[in-house]
Amino acid sequence: MSRVDRYGDPIEDEPEEADRWHDPRCRDGWLGEDLQGRPVPCLQCRPHLLRLLR
């Protein structure tokens, strides 16, 4: 039997695989620099920057 919250939505017991993995190079939301010297964001820490990369 699955558990549900008070609104009827299922409650997840474990975080999803993507939530458990985090790049070990991440320092304060940044992964370092690319070949041109621009900072590379960690998209897990800074998901709002994803649309700028597209």
C-alpha positions in Angstrom: 0.0 0.0 0.0 1.4 3.4 -0.9 1.3 6.3 1.4 -0.4 9.6 0.4 -0.4 13.0 1.8 -3.5 14.9 2.9 -4.2 16.0 -0.7 -4.0 12.5 -2.1 -0.6 12.9 -3.7 1.8 10.0 -3.3 4.6 10.4 -0.7 8.0 9.3 -2.0 10.2 7.5 0.5 13.5 7.8 -1.3 14.8 10.8 -3.3 15.1 10.1 -7.0 18.4 9.0 -8.5 19.1 12.5 -10.0 18.6 14.1 -6.5 21.1 11.8 -4.8 23.9 12.5 -7.3 25.8 15.7 -7.0 29.0 16.6 -8.9 31.9 16.5 -6.5 33.5 19.5 -8.3 30.7 21.8 -7.2 31.9 24.7 -5.0 29.2 27.1 -4.0 27.2 26.3 -7.1 30.0 26.5 -9.6 31.9 23.6 -11.3 35.0 25.7 -12.3 35.6 27.3 -15.7 35.3 26.3 -19.3 38.1 26.7 -21.9 37.4 30.4 -22.4 37.5 31.1 -18.6 33.8 31.5 -18.1 32.3 30.0 -14.9 30.3 26.8 -15.4 27.2 26.6 -13.1 26.1 23.5 -11.2 22.6 23.1 -12.6 21.5 21.2 -9.6 22.4 24.1 -7.3 21.5 26.8 -9.8 18.6 25.4 -11.9 17.5 28.9 -12.8 20.6 29.2 -15.1 19.6 26.3 -17.3 17.6 28.5 -19.7 20.6 30.7 -20.2 22.7 27.7 -21.4 20.2 26.7 -24.1 
